[in-house]
Amino acid sequence: MGKQMTEMLKGTLEGIVLALLTGKPAYGYEITTLLREQGFSDIAEGTVYALLVRIEQKGLVDVEKRPSEKGPPRKVYSLNDQGRQELQEFWKTWTFLSERIEQLNGKEK
């Protein structure tokens, strides 16, 4: 992944993870797997876990510890009302930016 892609992804990854959590609660490795299935194959697990800590501290998710067949209990993250509001704001911002970028891109052609 190029430097520009990495930098842009940093700014949007939180919204992407919140969007993934609208479908159903998930634990860290499961979120990483979902990201990779969506084409974000270069995202390191450590990046995802750091982001999960941040969104938990910001109060955007509820966390429940569930038993695991392998090892210690897993932290399962689910989107709460504050997280849904944040995601809604993310989509508004994304729509605004993507429309402006498309306008700029159209001017170059």
Backbone as CSV, one residue per row, in Angstrom:
resi,resn,N_x,N_y,N_z,CA_x,CA_y,CA_z,C_x,C_y,C_z
1,MET,0.852,-1.173,0.000,0.000,0.000,0.000,0.898,1.236,0.000
2,GLY,0.562,2.199,-0.832,1.355,3.409,-0.927,1.154,4.332,0.255
3,LYS,2.070,5.285,0.398,2.023,6.227,1.527,0.731,7.046,1.519
4,GLN,0.312,7.500,0.332,-0.908,8.304,0.244,-2.131,7.494,0.693
5,MET,-2.206,6.238,0.253,-3.312,5.369,0.652,-3.299,5.154,2.159
6,THR,-2.143,4.929,2.730,-2.008,4.720,4.173,-2.507,5.941,4.936
7,GLU,-2.108,7.124,4.493,-2.521,8.356,5.176,-4.029,8.580,5.073
8,MET,-4.596,8.334,3.901,-6.046,8.504,3.742,-6.808,7.486,4.575
9,LEU,-6.297,6.277,4.628,-6.944,5.229,5.401,-6.949,5.554,6.893
10,LYS,-5.875,6.156,7.376,-5.810,6.538,8.794,-6.986,7.430,9.166
11,GLY,-7.344,8.325,8.271,-8.423,9.267,8.542,-9.815,8.672,8.425
12,THR,-9.933,7.522,7.797,-11.257,6.945,7.569,-11.480,5.600,8.264
13,LEU,-10.432,5.009,8.776,-10.543,3.656,9.335,-11.549,3.568,10.483
14,GLU,-11.608,4.584,11.321,-12.566,4.548,12.427,-13.985,4.425,11.886
15,GLY,-14.327,5.235,10.901,-15.660,5.163,10.302,-15.921,3.823,9.642
16,ILE,-14.905,3.270,8.994,-15.043,1.971,8.340,-15.339,0.888,9.379
17,VAL,-14.623,0.904,10.491,-14.842,-0.095,11.548,-16.224,0.092,12.176
18,LEU,-16.624,1.320,12.410,-17.966,1.555,12.953,-19.020,1.022,11.993
19,ALA,-18.811,1.219,10.691,-19.755,0.710,9.698,-19.818,-0.819,9.736
20,LEU,-18.677,-1.468,9.895,-18.665,-2.929,9.995,-19.450,-3.408,11.210
21,LEU,-19.387,-2.649,12.293,-20.066,-3.047,13.529,-21.569,-2.810,13.486
22,THR,-22.076,-2.130,12.466,-23.533,-1.966,12.370,-24.198,-3.287,12.031
23,GLY,-23.468,-4.154,11.346,-24.018,-5.453,10.974,-24.223,-6.362,12.169
24,LYS,-23.180,-6.489,12.975,-23.266,-7.342,14.168,-22.037,-7.111,15.032
25,PRO,-22.141,-7.420,16.325,-20.974,-7.300,17.194,-19.842,-8.205,16.707
26,ALA,-18.614,-7.795,16.983,-17.459,-8.590,16.544,-16.293,-8.347,17.487
27,TYR,-15.352,-9.298,17.497,-14.122,-9.145,18.287,-12.993,-8.737,17.348
28,GLY,-11.874,-8.352,17.914,-10.772,-7.756,17.167,-10.327,-8.512,15.939
29,TYR,-10.009,-9.785,16.091,-9.528,-10.555,14.950,-10.609,-10.680,13.882
30,GLU,-11.844,-10.814,14.335,-12.978,-10.909,13.410,-13.112,-9.609,12.604
31,ILE,-12.908,-8.467,13.248,-12.960,-7.174,12.564,-11.843,-7.082,11.531
32,THR,-10.647,-7.527,11.907,-9.522,-7.543,10.963,-9.864,-8.405,9.754
33,THR,-10.461,-9.559,9.989,-10.858,-10.453,8.901,-11.897,-9.796,8.002
34,LEU,-12.884,-9.134,8.596,-13.911,-8.438,7.811,-13.282,-7.336,6.951
35,LEU,-12.334,-6.605,7.521,-11.640,-5.558,6.755,-10.921,-6.168,5.556
36,ARG,-10.241,-7.265,5.785,-9.501,-7.922,4.696,-10.454,-8.434,3.626
37,GLU,-11.612,-8.935,4.036,-12.618,-9.397,3.068,-13.141,-8.239,2.217
38,GLN,-13.108,-7.034,2.779,-13.558,-5.844,2.053,-12.448,-5.236,1.196
39,GLY,-11.287,-5.874,1.169,-10.194,-5.405,0.323,-9.117,-4.618,1.044
40,PHE,-9.248,-4.445,2.339,-8.243,-3.724,3.131,-7.215,-4.737,3.647
41,SER,-6.517,-5.354,2.726,-5.661,-6.494,3.060,-4.366,-6.116,3.775
42,ASP,-3.944,-4.868,3.667,-2.661,-4.476,4.254,-2.773,-3.921,5.673
43,ILE,-3.955,-3.931,6.243,-4.125,-3.378,7.585,-3.611,-4.371,8.614
44,ALA,-2.694,-3.921,9.452,-2.113,-4.777,10.486,-3.093,-4.939,11.646
45,GLU,-3.048,-6.115,12.267,-3.905,-6.368,13.429,-3.669,-5.328,14.521
46,GLY,-2.418,-4.954,14.733,-2.091,-3.966,15.757,-2.788,-2.637,15.523
47,THR,-2.937,-2.256,14.271,-3.640,-1.016,13.922,-5.095,-1.115,14.331
48,VAL,-5.697,-2.254,14.062,-7.109,-2.462,14.401,-7.294,-2.460,15.919
49,TYR,-6.414,-3.147,16.642,-6.550,-3.203,18.107,-6.368,-1.823,18.738
50,ALA,-5.439,-1.038,18.223,-5.251,0.328,18.739,-6.498,1.169,18.473
51,LEU,-7.081,0.999,17.311,-8.297,1.739,16.978,-9.454,1.319,17.893
52,LEU,-9.554,0.026,18.185,-10.618,-0.451,19.070,-10.488,0.138,20.469
53,VAL,-9.269,0.269,20.945,-9.045,0.910,22.248,-9.543,2.348,22.202
54,ARG,-9.217,3.055,21.120,-9.636,4.460,20.991,-11.153,4.613,20.939
55,ILE,-11.820,3.775,20.135,-13.275,3.940,20.033,-13.981,3.497,21.317
56,GLU,-13.353,2.576,22.045,-13.901,2.210,23.359,-13.752,3.383,24.328
57,GLN,-12.580,4.010,24.333,-12.350,5.156,25.226,-13.253,6.332,24.883
58,LYS,-13.578,6.492,23.610,-14.468,7.573,23.174,-15.936,7.267,23.456
59,GLY,-16.219,6.045,23.905,-17.589,5.671,24.244,-18.465,5.360,23.037
60,LEU,-17.858,4.946,21.910,-18.615,4.689,20.685,-19.104,3.252,20.575
61,VAL,-18.576,2.386,21.431,-18.943,0.965,21.407,-19.181,0.469,22.823
62,ASP,-19.976,-0.563,22.905,-20.118,-1.299,24.153,-19.232,-2.531,24.026
63,VAL,-18.628,-2.945,25.127,-17.706,-4.069,25.104,-18.194,-5.123,26.085
64,GLU,-18.214,-6.363,25.606,-18.625,-7.485,26.442,-17.547,-8.560,26.330
65,LYS,-17.140,-9.084,27.459,-16.169,-10.183,27.427,-16.937,-11.492,27.307
66,ARG,-16.550,-12.265,26.283,-17.195,-13.554,26.045,-16.149,-14.657,26.077
67,PRO,-16.521,-15.818,26.603,-15.564,-16.932,26.651,-15.105,-17.319,25.249
68,SER,-13.887,-17.778,25.156,-13.310,-18.230,23.901,-12.912,-19.699,24.041
69,GLU,-13.050,-20.443,22.931,-12.619,-21.840,22.969,-11.099,-21.914,23.105
70,LYS,-10.437,-20.889,22.602,-8.967,-20.863,22.609,-8.487,-19.661,23.429
71,GLY,-8.018,-19.886,24.597,-7.411,-18.814,25.376,-8.371,-17.995,26.203
72,PRO,-7.938,-16.775,26.528,-8.721,-15.907,27.420,-10.009,-15.416,26.758
73,PRO,-10.917,-14.849,27.545,-12.164,-14.323,26.965,-11.880,-13.255,25.908
74,ARG,-12.779,-13.165,24.941,-12.647,-12.170,23.873,-13.464,-10.936,24.222
75,LYS,-12.942,-9.778,23.839,-13.706,-8.536,23.960,-14.515,-8.386,22.676
76,VAL,-15.826,-8.397,22.826,-16.714,-8.261,21.679,-17.266,-6.834,21.677
77,TYR,-17.128,-6.172,20.534,-17.499,-4.769,20.388,-18.828,-4.656,19.652
78,SER,-19.721,-3.838,20.186,-20.974,-3.564,19.491,-21.214,-2.054,19.485
79,LEU,-21.767,-1.600,18.399,-22.027,-0.180,18.216,-23.144,0.262,19.161
80,ASN,-22.933,1.364,19.870,-23.973,1.898,20.748,-24.554,3.171,20.105
81,ASP,-25.461,3.847,20.802,-26.115,5.031,20.232,-25.110,6.121,19.864
82,GLN,-24.135,6.347,20.736,-23.128,7.371,20.453,-22.309,6.976,19.214
83,GLY,-22.012,5.706,19.084,-21.283,5.212,17.918,-22.098,5.364,16.642
84,ARG,-23.404,5.123,16.733,-24.277,5.294,15.561,-24.321,6.758,15.142
85,GLN,-24.359,7.658,16.113,-24.338,9.098,15.793,-23.020,9.478,15.127
86,GLU,-21.926,8.955,15.651,-20.606,9.224,15.072,-20.528,8.680,13.644
87,LEU,-21.083,7.493,13.430,-21.083,6.898,12.093,-21.930,7.732,11.136
88,GLN,-23.056,8.215,11.598,-23.906,9.069,10.768,-23.142,10.332,10.358
89,GLU,-22.416,10.919,11.286,-21.600,12.105,10.992,-20.480,11.757,10.003
90,PHE,-19.873,10.580,10.180,-18.840,10.120,9.254,-19.393,10.054,7.833
91,TRP,-20.596,9.459,7.656,-21.175,9.325,6.320,-21.510,10.684,5.722
92,LYS,-21.990,11.622,6.526,-22.259,12.983,6.019,-20.967,13.618,5.517
93,THR,-19.917,13.500,6.323,-18.619,14.069,5.948,-18.087,13.378,4.708
94,TRP,-18.168,12.063,4.662,-17.684,11.290,3.515,-18.405,11.717,2.240
95,THR,-19.736,11.846,2.322,-20.521,12.247,1.153,-20.090,13.625,0.671
96,PHE,-19.955,14.560,1.603,-19.516,15.919,1.252,-18.167,15.884,0.541
97,LEU,-17.193,15.213,1.159,-15.841,15.172,0.584,-15.803,14.445,-0.751
98,SER,-16.473,13.300,-0.835,-16.407,12.529,-2.077,-17.078,13.279,-3.225
99,GLU,-18.151,14.020,-2.951,-18.779,14.831,-4.009,-17.836,15.916,-4.495
100,ARG,-17.143,16.583,-3.571,-16.198,17.647,-3.958,-15.021,17.089,-4.739
101,ILE,-14.523,15.937,-4.300,-13.395,15.311,-4.980,-13.808,14.886,-6.392
102,GLU,-15.000,14.329,-6.528,-15.484,13.945,-7.859,-15.613,15.158,-8.770
103,GLN,-16.070,16.287,-8.209,-16.151,17.522,-9.005,-14.768,17.931,-9.485
104,LEU,-13.805,17.889,-8.595,-12.433,18.249,-8.959,-11.872,17.284,-9.998
105,ASN,-12.144,16.018,-9.816,-11.656,14.993,-10.738,-12.279,15.199,-12.124
106,GLY,-13.533,15.580,-12.162,-14.222,15.833,-13.440,-13.648,17.028,-14.186
107,LYS,-13.122,18.014,-13.452,-12.539,19.208,-14.069,-11.232,18.904,-14.778
108,GLU,-10.554,17.843,-14.341,-9.263,17.496,-14.930,-9.416,16.791,-16.263
109,LYS,-10.553,16.206,-16.509,-10.734,15.383,-17.713,-11.023,16.218,-18.936
